[in-house]
Amino acid sequence: MSTQNNSSWPSWLPIRNELEDLKPYGAPQISGVRALNTNENPYELPAQVVAEMLNALPEVLTNLNRYPDRDAVKLRVALAKYINTTSSHEFTAQNIWAANGSNEILQTLMLACGGRGALGFVPSYSVHPLIAKATGTSWTSAERETTFDLDIKKAVNKILESKPGITFVTTPNNPTGTAMPYSDLEELAKVCRQINGLLIVDEAYAEFSNEKSAVNLISQYPNVVVVRTMSKAFAFAGARVGYAVANEALVDAMLVTRLPYHLSSTTQALALVALNNS
């Protein structure tokens, strides 16, 4: 999160007080084969997948005068099918919400459930506290160990002390790459449930980890939300597709704060092709 001099905002601009010290987030976009600062997948989509996407576009383009499927049902069905390949629990479309990248998922969650504030363990994904501030969600940072791992006892005590409505954990962690054992995630799920709080597990890099996914916790701990993206493993960053896996009631809560018709027909169609080739 970056700051700038308050005087740089014109006097006529009624920007919210809590946003005065911020400037837009943005990792430098530099041309190159490897973009390590944004962790883009360096591999292009296979030619066969590109061809299938092109074949899917004519029907979409001839119907651009119509709004997209507001609830992205076909896409959510496909995402549930994909998640079920690595889950011990059978998820349905009602357990999935999709949006323009995982950041929009996080924003929707904080708008819906951020009233008691959020807690995160740093260093981690720098956008978490930025979205918190933008949504009026108070933010508390707790330090990781020098190895960038979490001391679970310390983490549990911090959650009990702060009693946040939302606790964030990223695994594998961005930018350190450390992954959390499933047993540790369950300990965090337990303590968050004890204080009637959510545990948001950011699994943007889950496909690159050998650890068991937190989606397996959701049937027992309905306060767990797993947030994922198609940007990394699917080499799909330009399409902007992120999604949440959660209890049906939590998905319903997200529908209250989502924007209508937020996911374009083109995005939904291309994402379906990508998932069908996964």
Backbone as numpy.savetxt, mean C-alpha at the origin, in Angstrom:
# Nx Ny Nz CAx CAy CAz Cx Cy Cz
10.58 13.08 4.35 9.73 14.26 4.35 10.62 15.49 4.35
10.35 16.42 3.44 11.20 17.59 3.31 10.47 18.84 3.77
11.23 19.85 4.14 10.64 21.10 4.60 11.07 22.24 3.71
10.32 23.32 3.76 10.70 24.52 3.05 10.24 25.71 3.87
10.82 26.86 3.59 10.49 28.08 4.32 9.03 28.44 4.11
8.33 28.73 5.21 6.90 29.06 5.11 6.66 30.23 4.17
7.62 31.16 4.08 7.42 32.36 3.27 7.37 32.03 1.78
7.75 30.81 1.40 7.71 30.46 -0.02 6.28 30.27 -0.52
5.33 30.11 0.41 3.93 30.03 0.00 3.37 31.45 -0.11
2.67 31.76 -1.20 2.11 33.11 -1.32 1.08 33.38 -0.23
0.98 34.64 0.17 0.11 35.01 1.29 -1.36 34.75 0.99
-1.72 34.73 -0.30 -3.13 34.54 -0.65 -3.55 33.07 -0.64
-2.57 32.16 -0.48 -2.87 30.73 -0.56 -3.24 30.19 0.82
-4.49 29.73 1.00 -4.92 29.26 2.33 -4.52 27.81 2.61
-3.22 27.51 2.46 -2.76 26.15 2.71 -2.93 25.82 4.19
-3.28 24.58 4.49 -3.47 24.17 5.87 -2.18 24.34 6.67
-2.32 24.75 7.92 -1.16 25.04 8.75 -0.20 23.86 8.86
-0.76 22.64 9.00 0.10 21.48 9.20 0.85 21.07 7.94
0.52 21.70 6.79 1.21 21.38 5.54 2.20 22.46 5.12
2.29 23.53 5.89 3.12 24.67 5.50 4.59 24.31 5.33
5.07 23.34 6.12 6.50 23.02 6.08 6.84 21.91 5.10
5.88 21.50 4.27 6.11 20.38 3.36 6.29 20.85 1.92
6.98 20.02 1.16 6.99 20.18 -0.28 6.71 18.81 -0.88
6.31 18.74 -2.14 5.87 17.46 -2.71 6.95 16.38 -2.63
6.50 15.16 -2.32 7.40 14.01 -2.34 7.80 13.74 -3.78
9.02 13.33 -3.97 9.43 12.94 -5.31 10.86 12.47 -5.36
11.04 11.17 -5.61 12.38 10.66 -5.85 12.82 11.13 -7.24
14.09 11.51 -7.41 14.55 11.97 -8.73 14.28 10.94 -9.82
13.75 11.39 -10.94 13.50 10.50 -12.08 14.62 10.71 -13.09
15.55 9.78 -13.10 16.75 9.88 -13.93 16.76 8.72 -14.91
17.03 9.01 -16.17 17.08 7.95 -17.18 18.23 7.00 -16.90
17.95 5.72 -17.05 18.99 4.73 -16.82 18.40 3.34 -16.81
19.25 2.35 -16.94 18.79 0.96 -16.95 18.32 0.54 -15.57
19.03 0.98 -14.53 18.70 0.60 -13.16 18.31 1.85 -12.37
17.08 1.90 -11.89 16.62 3.03 -11.08 16.51 2.55 -9.63
17.63 2.53 -8.92 17.64 1.98 -7.57 16.92 2.88 -6.58
16.86 4.18 -6.86 16.20 5.08 -5.91 14.69 4.86 -5.86
14.11 4.38 -6.97 12.68 4.09 -6.99 12.40 2.59 -7.06
13.46 1.79 -7.11 13.32 0.33 -7.14 12.40 -0.15 -8.25
12.55 0.43 -9.43 11.77 -0.04 -10.57 12.32 -1.39 -11.04
11.42 -2.22 -11.53 11.84 -3.47 -12.15 12.53 -3.13 -13.47
13.77 -3.55 -13.69 14.49 -3.16 -14.90 14.07 -3.93 -16.15
13.24 -4.96 -15.98 12.88 -5.81 -17.12 11.56 -5.35 -17.74
11.55 -5.25 -19.06 10.34 -4.88 -19.77 9.35 -6.04 -19.75
8.08 -5.71 -19.98 7.07 -6.77 -20.06 7.36 -7.68 -21.25
7.11 -8.98 -21.11 7.32 -9.90 -22.24 6.46 -9.49 -23.44
6.97 -9.74 -24.63 6.28 -9.34 -25.86 4.88 -9.95 -25.94
4.74 -11.19 -25.47 3.43 -11.85 -25.52 2.41 -11.11 -24.64
2.86 -10.66 -23.47 1.96 -9.94 -22.56 1.58 -8.59 -23.17
2.56 -7.92 -23.77 2.27 -6.63 -24.42 1.25 -6.83 -25.54
1.40 -7.90 -26.31 0.45 -8.18 -27.40 -0.96 -8.41 -26.86
-1.07 -9.14 -25.76 -2.38 -9.39 -25.17 -3.00 -8.10 -24.64
-2.16 -7.22 -24.10 -2.67 -5.94 -23.62 -3.19 -5.09 -24.77
-2.47 -5.10 -25.88 -2.93 -4.35 -27.05 -4.25 -4.90 -27.57
-4.41 -6.22 -27.51 -5.67 -6.83 -27.95 -6.83 -6.48 -27.03
-6.52 -6.18 -25.77 -7.58 -5.85 -24.81 -8.03 -4.40 -24.92
-7.22 -3.56 -25.56 -7.51 -2.13 -25.56 -8.67 -1.68 -26.45
-8.88 -2.27 -27.65 -9.96 -1.74 -28.51 -11.32 -1.67 -27.82
-11.70 -2.71 -27.10 -13.00 -2.70 -26.41 -13.05 -1.58 -25.37
-11.92 -1.37 -24.69 -11.87 -0.31 -23.68 -11.98 1.05 -24.36
-11.24 1.25 -25.43 -11.19 2.56 -26.08 -12.52 2.95 -26.70
-13.27 1.97 -27.20 -14.57 2.29 -27.80 -15.62 2.60 -26.74
-15.28 2.39 -25.48 -16.24 2.67 -24.40 -15.72 3.73 -23.43
-14.79 4.56 -23.89 -14.24 5.59 -23.01 -15.25 6.69 -22.68
-16.37 6.70 -23.39 -17.43 7.66 -23.03 -18.17 7.23 -21.77
-17.90 6.01 -21.31 -18.54 5.49 -20.10 -17.55 5.49 -18.94
-18.08 5.68 -17.74 -17.23 5.57 -16.56 -16.77 4.12 -16.38
-15.62 3.93 -15.75 -15.15 2.56 -15.51 -16.00 1.88 -14.44
-15.82 0.57 -14.32 -16.46 -0.17 -13.24 -16.00 0.44 -11.92
-16.91 1.07 -11.21 -16.58 1.81 -9.99 -15.93 0.92 -8.94
-16.34 -0.35 -8.89 -15.84 -1.26 -7.86 -14.79 -2.23 -8.39
-14.41 -2.09 -9.66 -13.33 -2.91 -10.25 -13.49 -4.39 -9.90
-14.69 -4.92 -10.10 -15.01 -6.26 -9.62 -14.14 -7.34 -10.28
-14.03 -7.31 -11.62 -13.23 -8.33 -12.30 -11.78 -8.31 -11.83
-11.25 -7.12 -11.66 -9.87 -7.00 -11.20 -9.72 -7.54 -9.78
-10.67 -7.23 -8.92 -10.59 -7.71 -7.54 -10.73 -9.23 -7.46
-11.55 -9.81 -8.33 -11.66 -11.27 -8.39 -10.31 -11.87 -8.79
-9.66 -11.27 -9.79 -8.37 -11.78 -10.25 -7.29 -11.61 -9.19
-7.32 -10.50 -8.47 -6.34 -10.29 -7.39 -6.54 -11.28 -6.26
-7.80 -11.58 -5.93 -8.07 -12.58 -4.89 -7.54 -13.94 -5.32
-7.75 -14.29 -6.57 -7.25 -15.56 -7.09 -5.73 -15.63 -6.99
-5.07 -14.52 -7.29 -3.61 -14.46 -7.20 -3.14 -14.62 -5.76
-3.77 -13.91 -4.83 -3.39 -13.99 -3.42 -3.63 -15.40 -2.88
-4.68 -16.05 -3.34 -5.01 -17.38 -2.83 -3.95 -18.43 -3.16
-3.08 -18.14 -4.11 -2.02 -19.10 -4.45 -0.98 -19.21 -3.34
-0.92 -18.21 -2.46 0.06 -18.24 -1.37 -0.60 -18.09 0.00
-1.91 -18.28 0.07 -2.64 -18.07 1.32 -3.27 -19.37 1.79
-3.33 -19.54 3.09 -4.01 -20.70 3.68 -5.51 -20.45 3.80
-5.93 -19.22 3.54 -7.33 -18.83 3.63 -7.83 -18.43 2.25
-9.07 -18.76 1.94 -9.63 -18.44 0.63 -10.24 -17.03 0.66
-9.64 -16.12 -0.08 -10.15 -14.75 -0.15 -11.05 -14.59 -1.38
-11.97 -13.63 -1.28 -12.85 -13.30 -2.39 -12.66 -11.83 -2.75
-13.39 -11.38 -3.76 -13.30 -9.98 -4.17 -13.67 -9.04 -3.03
-14.52 -9.50 -2.10 -14.94 -8.66 -0.98 -13.80 -8.39 0.00
-12.72 -9.16 -0.12 -11.55 -8.96 0.74 -10.48 -8.10 0.08
-10.76 -7.62 -1.12 -9.75 -6.91 -1.90 -10.25 -5.51 -2.24
-9.34 -4.54 -2.16 -9.63 -3.22 -2.73 -8.43 -2.80 -3.56
-8.68 -2.27 -4.75 -7.62 -1.87 -5.67 -7.66 -0.37 -5.91
-6.50 0.21 -6.17 -6.42 1.66 -6.37 -5.22 2.00 -7.23
-5.01 3.30 -7.42 -3.89 3.79 -8.23 -2.61 3.74 -7.42
-2.02 2.57 -7.34 -0.81 2.38 -6.56 -1.12 2.16 -5.09
-0.18 1.56 -4.38 -0.41 1.28 -2.96 -0.50 2.55 -2.13
0.08 3.65 -2.61 -0.01 4.90 -1.85 -1.45 5.38 -1.73
-2.25 5.20 -2.78 -3.65 5.59 -2.69 -4.40 4.68 -1.70
-4.00 3.41 -1.65 -4.58 2.51 -0.65 -4.28 3.03 0.75
-3.03 3.41 0.99 -2.63 3.91 2.30 -3.38 5.19 2.65
-3.54 6.06 1.69 -4.27 7.31 1.93 -5.73 7.02 2.28
-6.34 6.10 1.55 -7.74 5.74 1.81 -7.89 5.15 3.21
-6.94 4.30 3.60 -6.98 3.70 4.94 -6.84 4.75 6.03
-5.92 5.69 5.84 -5.72 6.70 6.89 -6.89 7.68 6.96
-7.50 7.98 5.83 -8.69 8.82 5.86 -9.82 8.14 6.62
-9.90 6.82 6.49 -10.99 6.08 7.13 -10.71 5.78 8.60
-9.45 5.48 8.94 -9.15 4.92 10.26 -8.02 5.63 11.01
-7.63 6.81 10.57 -6.48 7.47 11.18 -6.79 8.40 12.34
-7.99 8.34 12.87 -8.38 9.30 13.90 -7.57 9.23 15.19
-7.04 8.05 15.52 -6.23 7.90 16.73 -4.73 7.95 16.44
-4.37 8.34 15.25 -2.96 8.48 14.91 -2.36 7.19 14.39
-1.11 7.30 13.92 -0.40 6.17 13.34 1.01 6.10 13.90
1.53 4.88 13.96 2.87 4.60 14.48 3.63 3.81 13.43
4.90 4.18 13.21 5.74 3.44 12.29 7.15 3.29 12.83
7.86 2.28 12.33 9.21 1.97 12.81 10.22 2.37 11.74
11.09 3.31 12.08 12.00 3.90 11.10 13.44 3.42 11.32
14.24 3.43 10.22 13.89 3.90 8.88 12.98 2.92 8.15
12.06 3.49 7.38 11.16 2.69 6.57 10.67 3.57 5.42
9.59 3.16 4.79 9.08 3.87 3.62 8.70 5.30 4.01
9.36 6.27 3.40 9.21 7.66 3.83 7.85 8.26 3.51
7.07 7.60 2.66 5.76 8.15 2.30 4.73 7.92 3.40
4.94 6.92 4.26 3.96 6.66 5.33 3.70 7.90 6.17
4.72 8.54 6.76 4.44 9.74 7.57 3.96 10.92 6.74
4.36 10.98 5.48 3.91 12.07 4.61 2.41 11.98 4.37
1.92 10.77 4.05 0.48 10.60 3.84 -0.27 10.84 5.15
0.33 10.42 6.26 -0.31 10.67 7.55 -0.54 12.16 7.76
0.49 12.95 7.52 0.36 14.39 7.74 -0.65 15.00 6.78
-0.64 14.55 5.53 -1.56 15.09 4.53 -3.02 14.76 4.84
-3.25 13.66 5.55 -4.61 13.25 5.89 -5.03 13.68 7.29
-4.17 14.45 7.96 -4.50 14.89 9.31 -4.36 13.80 10.35
-3.54 12.79 10.05 -3.30 11.68 10.97 -2.01 11.94 11.74
-2.08 12.05 13.05 -0.87 12.28 13.83 0.08 11.10 13.68
1.38 11.37 13.69 2.37 10.33 13.41 3.37 10.22 14.55
3.68 8.98 14.94 4.70 8.69 15.94 5.73 7.76 15.32
7.01 8.11 15.44 8.09 7.25 14.93 8.75 6.50 16.08
9.03 5.23 15.86 9.80 4.42 16.80 11.01 3.88 16.05
12.15 3.82 16.72 13.40 3.44 16.07 13.54 1.92 15.94
14.07 1.50 14.80 14.49 0.11 14.63 15.85 -0.09 15.31
16.27 -1.34 15.40 17.58 -1.65 15.94 18.66 -1.24 14.93
19.92 -1.24 15.34 21.01 -0.86 14.43 21.14 -1.82 13.26
20.58 -3.03 13.42 20.57 -4.01 12.32 19.38 -3.78 11.39
18.53 -2.80 11.73 17.29 -2.47 11.01 16.18 -3.48 11.26
16.41 -4.44 12.15 15.35 -5.35 12.56 14.50 -4.69 13.64
13.38 -5.33 13.97 12.56 -4.87 15.08 12.82 -5.75 16.30
13.01 -5.11 17.45 12.97 -5.83 18.72 11.49 -5.93 19.08
10.93 -7.13 18.99 9.49 -7.28 19.12 8.99 -6.83 20.49
9.74 -7.12 21.54 9.30 -6.68 22.88 9.22 -5.16 22.95
10.22 -4.48 22.39 10.20 -3.02 22.38 9.05 -2.50 21.52
8.83 -3.16 20.39 7.76 -2.73 19.49 6.39 -2.89 20.16
6.19 -4.02 20.83 4.93 -4.25 21.53 4.71 -3.20 22.61
5.76 -2.91 23.37 5.64 -1.91 24.43 5.33 -0.53 23.87
5.93 -0.20 22.72 5.67 1.10 22.11 4.22 1.21 21.65
3.69 0.12 21.11 2.29 0.11 20.68 1.36 0.26 21.88
1.66 -0.45 22.96 0.83 -0.35 24.17 0.91 1.05 24.78
2.07 1.67 24.67 2.25 3.02 25.21 1.52 4.07 24.38
1.64 3.97 23.04 1.08 5.00 22.15 -0.39 4.77 21.82
-0.81 3.49 21.81 -2.18 3.11 21.47 -2.66 3.76 20.16
-1.91 3.60 19.08 -2.31 4.20 17.81 -3.49 3.46 17.18
-4.24 4.16 16.37 -5.29 3.49 15.62 -4.71 2.64 14.51
-3.52 3.04 14.03 -2.85 2.32 12.94 -1.38 2.13 13.30
-0.90 0.90 13.14 0.53 0.62 13.26 1.03 0.12 11.91
2.11 0.73 11.43 2.69 0.34 10.15 3.92 -0.53 10.35
4.04 -1.55 9.53 5.28 -2.30 9.44 5.46 -2.69 7.98
6.68 -2.56 7.49 6.99 -2.86 6.10 7.92 -4.07 6.05
7.51 -5.08 5.30 8.33 -6.29 5.20 8.19 -6.92 3.82
9.29 -7.15 3.12 10.64 -6.67 3.42 10.66 -5.15 3.53
11.50 -4.66 4.43 11.49 -3.23 4.72 12.14 -2.43 3.59
11.55 -1.29 3.32 12.10 -0.33 2.37 12.60 0.86 3.19
13.91 1.16 3.17 14.90 0.78 2.16 15.92 -0.27 2.61
15.74 -0.90 3.76 16.81 -1.73 4.32 16.80 -3.17 3.82
15.65 -3.65 3.31 15.57 -5.00 2.79 15.34 -6.08 3.82
15.29 -5.72 5.09 15.09 -6.72 6.14 13.63 -7.19 6.17
13.44 -8.51 6.29 12.10 -9.09 6.33 11.79 -9.58 7.73
10.52 -9.49 8.12 10.11 -9.90 9.46 9.63 -11.34 9.47
10.01 -12.11 10.48 9.45 -13.46 10.62 7.94 -13.39 10.84
7.26 -14.39 10.35 5.80 -14.45 10.48 5.37 -14.42 11.95
6.13 -15.08 12.81 5.78 -15.12 14.23 5.81 -13.73 14.85
6.74 -12.88 14.39 6.80 -11.50 14.90 5.60 -10.69 14.42
5.20 -10.91 13.17 4.02 -10.22 12.65 2.78 -10.59 13.47
2.70 -11.85 13.85 1.55 -12.29 14.65 1.55 -11.62 16.02
2.73 -11.44 16.62 2.80 -10.74 17.90 2.29 -9.31 17.77
2.65 -8.65 16.68 2.17 -7.29 16.45 0.67 -7.27 16.21
0.17 -8.26 15.48 -1.27 -8.35 15.23 -2.04 -8.50 16.54
-1.50 -9.30 17.45 -2.16 -9.53 18.74 -2.25 -8.24 19.55
-1.13 -7.53 19.65 -1.13 -6.34 20.50 -1.97 -5.22 19.87
-1.98 -5.14 18.54 -2.82 -4.14 17.89 -4.30 -4.45 18.10
-4.65 -5.73 18.08 -6.04 -6.10 18.35 -6.40 -5.77 19.80
-5.44 -5.94 20.69 -5.66 -5.66 22.11 -6.05 -4.20 22.35
-5.51 -3.28 21.54 -5.81 -1.86 21.71 -6.85 -1.38 20.69
-7.50 -2.34 20.01 -8.48 -2.02 18.96 -7.87 -1.14 17.87
-6.69 -1.56 17.42 -6.00 -0.83 16.36 -5.72 -1.73 15.17
-5.45 -1.11 14.04 -5.10 -1.85 12.83 -3.59 -2.07 12.76
-3.21 -3.19 12.18 -1.82 -3.43 11.79 -1.79 -3.44 10.27
-1.16 -2.43 9.69 -1.01 -2.37 8.24 0.37 -2.91 7.88
0.38 -4.01 7.14 1.63 -4.64 6.72 1.85 -4.28 5.25
2.85 -3.45 5.01 3.19 -3.03 3.66 4.08 -4.10 3.04
3.52 -4.85 2.09 4.24 -5.95 1.45 4.53 -5.65 -0.02
5.00 -4.45 -0.29 5.29 -4.07 -1.68 6.30 -5.02 -2.32
7.18 -5.60 -1.50 8.23 -6.48 -2.03 8.03 -7.93 -1.59
6.80 -8.31 -1.31 6.53 -9.65 -0.77 7.00 -10.76 -1.71
6.87 -10.54 -3.01 7.25 -11.59 -3.96 8.75 -11.86 -3.98
9.53 -10.99 -3.35 10.98 -11.17 -3.30 11.44 -11.72 -1.95
10.50 -12.17 -1.14 10.82 -12.66 0.21 10.42 -14.12 0.36
11.18 -14.84 1.17 10.85 -16.22 1.48 9.97 -16.34 2.73
9.72 -15.22 3.41 8.91 -15.25 4.62 7.43 -15.44 4.26
6.70 -16.06 5.16 5.27 -16.27 4.99 4.54 -14.93 5.01
3.61 -14.75 4.09 2.90 -13.47 3.98 1.93 -13.26 5.13
1.76 -12.00 5.50 0.81 -11.63 6.55 -0.64 -11.83 6.13
-0.91 -12.11 4.86 -2.30 -12.37 4.46 -2.85 -13.58 5.21
-1.95 -14.46 5.65 -2.37 -15.65 6.38 -2.86 -15.34 7.80
-2.65 -14.11 8.25 -3.10 -13.71 9.58 -4.54 -13.20 9.58
-5.04 -12.79 8.43 -6.27 -12.00 8.37 -7.49 -12.77 8.88
-7.57 -14.06 8.60 -8.75 -14.83 9.04 -8.85 -14.88 10.56
-7.70 -14.88 11.25 -7.69 -14.92 12.71 -7.63 -13.53 13.33
-6.99 -12.60 12.60 -6.83 -11.23 13.11 -7.44 -10.27 12.08
-8.73 -9.97 12.20 -9.38 -9.11 11.20 -8.88 -7.67 11.21
-8.05 -7.33 12.19 -7.47 -5.98 12.25 -6.20 -5.85 11.41
-5.80 -6.93 10.72 -4.61 -6.90 9.87 -5.00 -6.53 8.44
-4.28 -5.59 7.87 -4.45 -5.20 6.47 -3.11 -5.39 5.77
-3.12 -6.09 4.66 -1.91 -6.26 3.87 -2.03 -5.39 2.62
-1.03 -4.55 2.41 -1.03 -3.64 1.26 0.06 -4.09 0.30
-0.33 -4.24 -0.96 0.62 -4.70 -1.98 0.55 -3.82 -3.23
1.49 -4.07 -4.14 1.55 -3.32 -5.38 1.88 -4.27 -6.53
1.48 -3.88 -7.74 1.89 -4.62 -8.93 3.10 -3.96 -9.58
3.61 -2.89 -8.98 4.71 -2.12 -9.59 6.00 -2.91 -9.67
6.30 -3.71 -8.65 7.62 -4.32 -8.54 7.68 -5.68 -9.24
7.04 -6.69 -8.66 7.15 -8.05 -9.20 6.53 -8.17 -10.59
5.50 -7.37 -10.87 4.83 -7.45 -12.17 5.45 -6.51 -13.21
6.48 -5.74 -12.82 7.09 -4.76 -13.73 6.01 -3.85 -14.32
5.15 -3.33 -13.44 3.92 -2.65 -13.86 3.81 -1.26 -13.25
4.96 -0.65 -12.92 4.95 0.62 -12.19 4.22 1.72 -12.96
4.35 1.73 -14.28 3.71 2.78 -15.07 2.20 2.71 -15.09
1.64 1.56 -14.77 0.19 1.40 -14.78 -0.46 1.86 -13.48
0.31 1.89 -12.38 -0.17 2.35 -11.08 -1.32 1.49 -10.55
-1.00 0.31 -10.07 -2.00 -0.57 -9.46 -1.48 -1.07 -8.11
-2.19 -0.72 -7.06 -1.92 -1.26 -5.73 -3.21 -1.84 -5.18
-3.10 -2.65 -4.14 -4.31 -3.26 -3.61 -4.13 -3.62 -2.14
-5.27 -3.73 -1.46 -5.29 -4.15 -0.06 -5.99 -5.49 0.04
-5.51 -6.32 0.97 -6.17 -7.58 1.32 -6.59 -7.42 2.78
-7.89 -7.58 3.04 -8.38 -7.25 4.38 -9.71 -7.93 4.66
-10.13 -7.84 5.90 -11.46 -8.28 6.29 -12.52 -7.46 5.53
-13.66 -8.08 5.25 -14.69 -7.41 4.47 -15.14 -6.09 5.10
-15.22 -6.04 6.42 -15.67 -4.81 7.09 -14.68 -3.67 6.87
-13.40 -4.01 6.82 -12.40 -2.97 6.60 -12.45 -2.46 5.17
-12.69 -3.37 4.23 -12.86 -2.95 2.83 -14.06 -2.02 2.72
-15.15 -2.35 3.42 -16.33 -1.48 3.40 -16.01 -0.10 3.95
-15.16 -0.04 4.98 -14.76 1.25 5.55 -13.97 2.07 4.53
-13.15 1.39 3.73 -12.38 2.09 2.71 -13.27 2.66 1.62
-14.40 1.99 1.36 -15.32 2.50 0.34 -15.90 3.85 0.72
-15.92 4.15 2.02 -16.45 5.43 2.48 -15.55 6.58 2.05
-14.23 6.33 2.03 -13.28 7.42 1.74 -12.63 7.31 0.37
-12.98 6.30 -0.41 -12.41 6.20 -1.75 -13.04 7.26 -2.66
-12.34 7.61 -3.71 -12.90 8.51 -4.72 -13.73 7.69 -5.70
-14.84 8.23 -6.20 -15.66 7.47 -7.16 -14.95 7.32 -8.50
-15.11 6.16 -9.11 -14.55 5.88 -10.43 -13.05 6.18 -10.48
-12.34 5.80 -9.44 -10.95 6.20 -9.29 -9.98 5.42 -10.17
-10.36 4.20 -10.58 -9.44 3.34 -11.32 -9.93 3.23 -12.76
-9.14 3.73 -13.71 -9.61 3.85 -15.09 -9.88 2.50 -15.74
-10.71 2.52 -16.76 -11.02 1.30 -17.52 -9.75 0.71 -18.12
-8.87 1.57 -18.61 -7.62 1.11 -19.22 -6.76 0.39 -18.19
-6.61 1.00 -17.02 -5.81 0.38 -15.96 -6.36 -0.98 -15.57
-7.67 -1.06 -15.40 -8.28 -2.33 -15.00 -8.05 -3.41 -16.06
-8.22 -3.06 -17.32 -8.06 -4.04 -18.40 -6.62 -4.54 -18.50
-5.65 -3.64 -18.42 -4.25 -4.04 -18.53 -3.81 -4.86 -17.32
-4.31 -4.50 -16.15 -3.96 -5.26 -14.94 -4.50 -6.68 -15.02
-5.69 -6.85 -15.58 -6.25 -8.19 -15.74 -5.37 -9.06 -16.63
-4.85 -8.48 -17.70 -3.96 -9.23 -18.58 -2.69 -9.63 -17.83
-2.13 -8.69 -17.07 -0.91 -9.00 -16.31 -1.16 -10.13 -15.32
-2.28 -10.09 -14.62 -2.59 -11.13 -13.63 -2.84 -12.48 -14.30
-3.48 -12.46 -15.46 -3.75 -13.71 -16.17 -2.47 -14.37 -16.67
-1.38 -13.61 -16.71 -0.09 -14.15 -17.13 0.86 -14.38 -15.97
0.34 -14.28 -14.75 1.22 -14.44 -13.58 1.42 -15.91 -13.23
